[in-house]
Amino acid sequence: PISSKGVVSRIPGGRVPRGIALSADGKRAWVTSTWDDSIAEIDTETGRVVRTLPSGFEPIGVAVDRAAGTLYTANRLSNDISIVNLKTGAEDYRLPAGRGASFLALSPDGARLYSTHVYPNTGKFRTAPVSEITELDTEHRMVADRERLENTAGVFHLAMSGDGKLGVAAEVRPKNLIPLAHIEHGWVFTNSIAVFGADAGNGVTHMPLDELERYFPVPYGVAISPDKKYIWLSSSAGDEIAVVDAGKLLQLVRAPDRQKYANDLSASAAYVVARIPVGRNPKGIALSPDGSKLYVATRLDDAVAVIDTARRRVIGNITLGAPAELTPERRGERLFNSGKFGFQGALGCASCHIDQTIDGLNWDL
């Protein structure tokens, strides 16, 4: 229980577990085993893995429909989305996604599934990278749309509002075609969000999270409050949480000249209303059902920070059993994922080397 503020049990799983999805009744959990190319199905009452399900290559994100009849995984290496039949335990289909398919979100009515991608789609040499949000029609099991994300390479978690009218994805927009003589001094990335859905009007609008002299490196986790008033985002290289006023954001997103804000670092002052320091390398975030608490996985602290959303401050920390000794490898991982060494906290090694791998771009150095 969360009230215990500690680990009550550990469930053995596959190699490098990443994504997790819960059934509507909370009796089942599905966890992607990234290096095993499989999904572990867990009985949450007994804490045991009851079966192992197939997926594509390197599954990351996972989602389940409300009836717990169909499971979806985003497969990073095979660039596709698996559709798994939970009655038979078989993979029925794989649908093509963009490069590095990684994170999923279902619309509240379950009619649409959205996928983001950590790598840009293949394009022509010396052109700006383009990624996408892949939209699946779950009833007909087909790709319904591909929302084009211009000048984007590195899209992480996304969230849908409770009414399904607002979608937000965390993204990195690189300036890789500009010669970077002094990478530690330059404006190398715009750390942004992609805003889409009926509330946002037609298409996708990119809105920066950076400020003129302060950045928000590697935005990662996203959550939208139940009342749709606020959007919460984690900066995995900046060790903080941003609070975005959704109403103020949408005023700019719906403006006729909305596209001009994509690279305007003064724009965020209109809608980023708070920044909350947390532990090292915050990634996944989740709101309590009533929206009163935000839980933040601070990965390199081996903990979960608890934020009071009304007071906008950390009120607790759930430790997950960090090693007593800080090894050189662990310290190196902390340095690699930190943006504090970049000018004005603009970037870290992980800005280019996403999840300690690559970003799929050619840089002009």
Beta strands, then each sheet from edge to edge (+ up, - down):
strand 1: 17-22
strand 2: 28-33
strand 3: 38-43
strand 4: 48-54
strand 5: 59-64
strand 6: 70-75
strand 7: 80-85
strand 8: 90-96
strand 9: 101-106
strand 10: 112-117
strand 11: 130-137
strand 12: 142-150
strand 13: 155-160
strand 14: 167-174
strand 15: 189-196
strand 16: 205-208
strand 17: 219-224
strand 18: 230-235
strand 19: 240-245
strand 20: 272-277
strand 21: 282-287
strand 22: 293-298
strand 23: 303-308
strand 24: 313-319
sheet 1: 1+ 2- 3+ 4-
sheet 2: 5+ 6- 7+ 8-
sheet 3: 9+ 10- 11+ 12-
sheet 4: 13+ 14- 15+ 16-
sheet 5: 17+ 18- 19+ 20-
sheet 6: 21+ 22- 23+ 24-
end
